[in-house]
Amino acid sequence: MMHGSLQQRPDVLVLQGGGALGAYQAGVYEALHKTGFEPDWIAGISIGAINAAIIAGNPPERRMERLRQFWDLVSSEWRAEPLVPDGPMRQWFNEWAAAGIMTGGVPGFFRPRLPGEWLLPEGMQPLGVYDTSPLRDTLLQLIDFDRLNDGAMRFSVGAVNVRTGNFSYFDNRERQIGPEHVMASGALPPGFPPVMIDGEAWWDGGLVSNTPLQHVLDTSAQADLTVFQVDLFHALGDLPTNLSEVLQRDKDIRYSSRTRMNTDLQQQLEELRLAAARLLAKLPPELRDDADAQTLSALPRPGAVCVMHLINRREQFETQSKDYEFSRATVNGHWASGVTDAVESLAHPLWQERDQYQRGIVTFDLTHPAGPQVRCGTEALLTRS
């Protein structure tokens, strides 16, 4: 857990999906790790599931080493340095690297199908453009699944059932987790094929929800929590001026976190619970035993949830290929941004004073371009002690 006045609140690390952008999460974790951060629960989608599994499946002293091994491996084919750090030439560099990755795949992650596979009879052809079997080998090399399943850290990853369309979480408190569960969470069609688990086919959880935050809040309705929500797509953006920008804007909107919607909804529910409690207190005794009144009185009181929202905000040179542009220079850039944002947020006075919030959900976005943002319900802020 983090040190400080909120030691009794469990720490939760929530990691969004976003392919190559996931190096930002590794940078955030590096900054947290240096403070002695030890998550009680880690939940992820897609690349967030992979990062989460590496963290949960290794002892604290090996986690950074293993994260670095993974990100160095997947960026090992594109080590050339861009001639300039920004502008059109850097954009061309990124597009060149992304085109090479689409053609040749990513080491330790996925590779193109053999031409003959597409000539197989109907029903035997691949269900994904790429073969993701290299990822299974990588996960087995970097993750101790016995530790992941038996350790103190709770672990959850989301995936979508291809047949039913239902979204589910694979949780080490409910089942034995293997590499297939992590791979299922990141099986984004049509690039990656579905992953079979117990006779059912599963796709990337980002098809339904690209962040596990709602799952954490729903599962811990009455708990006090400190949540570090690390997002890889930024919902805010400019009006596109060309087709490439249209594709990027579409991706940002599609996969950006629903963090604000989730927290706003939870705050509204909290206000309704509090209003119900005040109304019940005003009822005459003969009405307090009414069935509807009893239903209202049974509503759980919300806990105190502080959410540090860390968002990978796009660089000007990035394009719609940013989630599959695995060049070493770009991966290292995302990692460094994650470190910088987390260090700045952890040191910010608004975060340091978060113990003044004793009830409800409070979201801190302390690296927002318009200045630090704190959002909370009307009942969340209590008098400072």
N, C-alpha and C positions, 0 to 999 in steps of 0.2 A: 504493500500500500504506500501511497504518498505520505510523506511526513507533514505534520502541521496540525491545525486545530480540528480538522475533519477526518482524523485517522479512523474513526469508527464507521465511516461511510465506505462500503465496498467500492473499489475502483473497477470501472468497466471500460474496455477499449473496443470501439466500434469502427470497423474498417469497410469502406465502400468498395465496389468494383470499379475497374478502370484500366486493366491491362498494364501497359508500360508505365502509366502514371503511378502505379503502385509503389515505385521507388520513393515517392514522397512520403508514404506511410512508414517506410523503413527509416527515413530521416527523422520523422516525428518520434518514432519509437526510440531511436538513438538518444535524442534529447531527454525523453522521459526516463530512459534506462539510467542515464547518468545521475538522475536525482534519487535513485533507489526505487523507482516505480516498479511495483509487482502487481500486475492486474489480477483481480479475483475472477474476472470473467472476460473472455475475449470472443467477439462475434464478428463474422466476416461474410462477404459475398464476393465470389469470383476471385480476382487477384487478392482481394482482402482476405479471402479464405486461405489462400496459400501463405500469405504473410502471417496470418493468425496461427496456422498450423505449425509454422517454423518456430514461432515464439512459444506456443504451448507445448510443443514437442521437444524442447531442449531445456536444460538447466539454465538459470539466469546468466551464468558466466560464459555460456556458449552461444547465446542467442544472436548477439551482434555478428559474431564470426559466421554463423550459419546464414543469416540474412545477407551478409556481404557475399558469401559464396554463391547464393542463388542469383543475386542481381549481377554479379560479375559473370556468371555462367551465361545468363540469357542475353547479355550485351557483348559477349566475347567475339562475335563475328563482325562487329561494326565498331572498331576501335579508332578509326580515323577521326581527327579533330577538325571541326569546321574552321574555315579560313577566317571568318569573322563571327563574333558572338551573337549578332543580331542582324535584322534587316533581311532583304530579299535573298542574299546569298546564303544566309543561315536557313531560311525557309527552303531553299533548293536542296541544301544538304539534308535536311530532315526528310524531304520528299524522296530523295535518292535512297536514303537508308530504309525508309518505309517500303519503297518499291522492291528493294532487295529482300526484305523480310517476307513480303507477300510471295515472292518467288521461291525463296530458299528455306523459309521457316526460321525458327529460333532454337538455338542449341539448348538441349535439356528441357524443352517445352513442347514444341510441335514441329512437324515436318510435312512437306507436301506429299500427297498420295502418289503412288506409282501409277503411270498411265494405264497399265493393264487392269487396275482395280475398277476403272470406269467402264470396262468392257464386260464385266461380269453380268450374268443374267439379272433381270429385275428381281428385287427382293434380296439380292446379295451385294448390291452396290453400296459403297460407303454412304453414310448419312452425314458426313462432314467433309469439307474441302481438305482438311488437314488430319494427320494422324497424331494423336496426343499421347501415344504410349511412352514417348521420352519423358513426359512429365511424371508418369508413375514411377519410373526409375529414379528420377530426381528427388521426388518426395520421400521415397524409401531410403535414399542416401542421406538426406538432410534432417529427417524427422524421426524421433523415437516415438513410435505410436503407442508403446506401452506406457511411456511417461504421459503422453497426451491423454490417454484414457484413464490412467490411475492417479494422476497428479491432482493437486489441490485446485488448479485453475479450471474453471468451467469453460467449455469450448462449444460454440454453436456456429454452423454454417448453413446458409439457405440455398434451396434449389427448387425447381419447378418440375412436377410430374408431367411428362410429355403427353401421356394418355388422358389424364383428367384435367390438366391445367391448374391443379392445386399447388399452392406454395407451401413448402414444409421446411422445418429446420432439423438438421441432424445434430444432436446434442449429446455430448459425452456423459451427461447425467441420465440419459435415457437409453443409449445404445453404445455398442462398441464401434468406434470410429476407425476407418481405414483410409488408405489413399483414395479409394473410389469415391468417398463422400466429399473429399476436398475437390477432386476433379469434377464431380457432378456440379458443384457450386459454380465452377468456371467454364462449363461446357456451353459456350455461347454459339448458337446456330447462326448462319449455316457454316461458319468456319470450322467449328468443333462438333464432333458427333455426340449424341447423348451417351450417358454413362449408365450401365445397367447395375441396379442394386436390388437384390431380392426379387428378380423377375420384372422389375419396373424400370422404365427409361427416364432419365432425369436430365434437365437442361439447366443452364445458368440462372441463378436466382434473380439476377438483374432484369430478366424479362418481366418480372412482376414488381419487385421492389429492390432498388440497388443499395439500400442501406438497412442494416438490421436494427436500427434504433427502436422502431415500433415494437419489435419482438422483445427487446430488453425492457421497455417501459411496460408492456402488457404483462410480462412475466413477473415484474417486480413492482406491482401497482402500489404497494404500501411501504416499499423500502426506501431508505435514504441512500442515494447513490451519487458518486462522482463519475461522470461519463466523459471520455475523450472520444469525440466523434470526428473521424478523419475522412474527409470527402475528397474525391479526385476530379469531380466536375463542378464547375461553378454555374449556378443558374442564371446569374445576371450576365448580360452581354449586349453588344451593339447590334443595330439592324444590319443584316448582311448586305454586302454590295456586289457579290458575285456568287457563282454556284458553289465554289469551294467553301466560302464562308457560310452559305446556306447549310451545307452538309455538316459543318462543324457546329453551327448553332443548334441544328436539329439534335445532334449527339449530346451537346451540353444540356439541353432541356430534357431530353429523354432519360439521361442517366444521372442528372444532378440529384442530390439527396432531397428527400422530402422532409428533411429535418425540421424546417420551419413549420410546415403543415402539421407534422406530428406533434411538435411541442405546443403549437397554438391550440390544437384540438385538446390535448391533455390539460392545458390551462383552462380552456372553456369548461371541460368536464369538472375540473376542480372548483371553478366558480359556482357551478350548479350544485355540487355537493355541499359547499359551504352555505349557499342560499337555502338549500333544503334543511340543513342543520339549524339555521336561524329561524326558519319557518316552523319547524317542529317544536322549538323552544317556546314559540308564541301560542301554540295550540292549547285549547282547554283540555284538562285531563281526560274528559270523555272521548276526545277525538284521537288521543295519542295511541290508543290500542287499535285504531282502524288499520285494515290490512295495507292500504296504500302508505299510511304513515310509517308502519313497520318496515315496509320495503325501502322507503327513503332512509330510515334510521340505520338500516343494515349496510348502506353504501360505505365502502372502505374509505378512510381518510387518507389522502395522498401523502406520500413521503416528501422529503426534500431532495430534489434532483438538480445538481449543478452540471451543466453540459458545456465543456470547452469544445467549441466548433472550430476545427482547423480545416481550411479549404485550400486545395491546390488551385490557385488562380492562374489562368492561362498566360503564357508568354506571347508577345506580339508575333513571334516568328512561327508559332505552332499552327498547325492546320488540322483538318478533319482526321488525319492519320495519327494524331498524337497518342492514341491509346494502343497503337501497334508499332510505334517508332522506338525500337529498342537499341539505338546506338549508345555506345558507352558514354559519350559526351552528354547526351540528353538524360540518360538514366542518372548519371552523377549530378546533373543539374537539378533534377527533381528531388533527389536525396538531400542535397544541400538546402533547397528551399524548405523542405520539411523540418530540418534541424533549425533553421533560422526562425520559422514561424512558431515552432513549439517553444524555443528559448524565449522569444519575445513575449509570448502569451503567458508562460509560466511566471515570468518576472513582473507582469503588469500589475499595478496596484489594485485594479478592479478584481482580478483573479485572487490576489493575495487576501482580499477582504471578503471573499465569497461566503464566509461563515455567518455573515449577517442574514443570509437567506435561510430561514428555518422551515419553510413549507413551500410546496409547489415546484414547478420546473422553471429554472432560470438558465438561459442560453447566453454564452459569452462568445462573441466573434471579435477578437481583439486585434486582428490584422486586417480588418475590413478597409478597403481603399478610402471610404468616406470617414474613417475614424472608428475607434472602438465602439462596438455595439453590445448592449445588454438588454435582453428581452425577458420580461417576467409578468406573471399575472398580478392583479391588483392586490391580492392577499399574500404575495410571496415575501415581501420585504417587511421584516419586523425591526423593532428598535434595536440599535446596536447595544451590545452588552458593555 
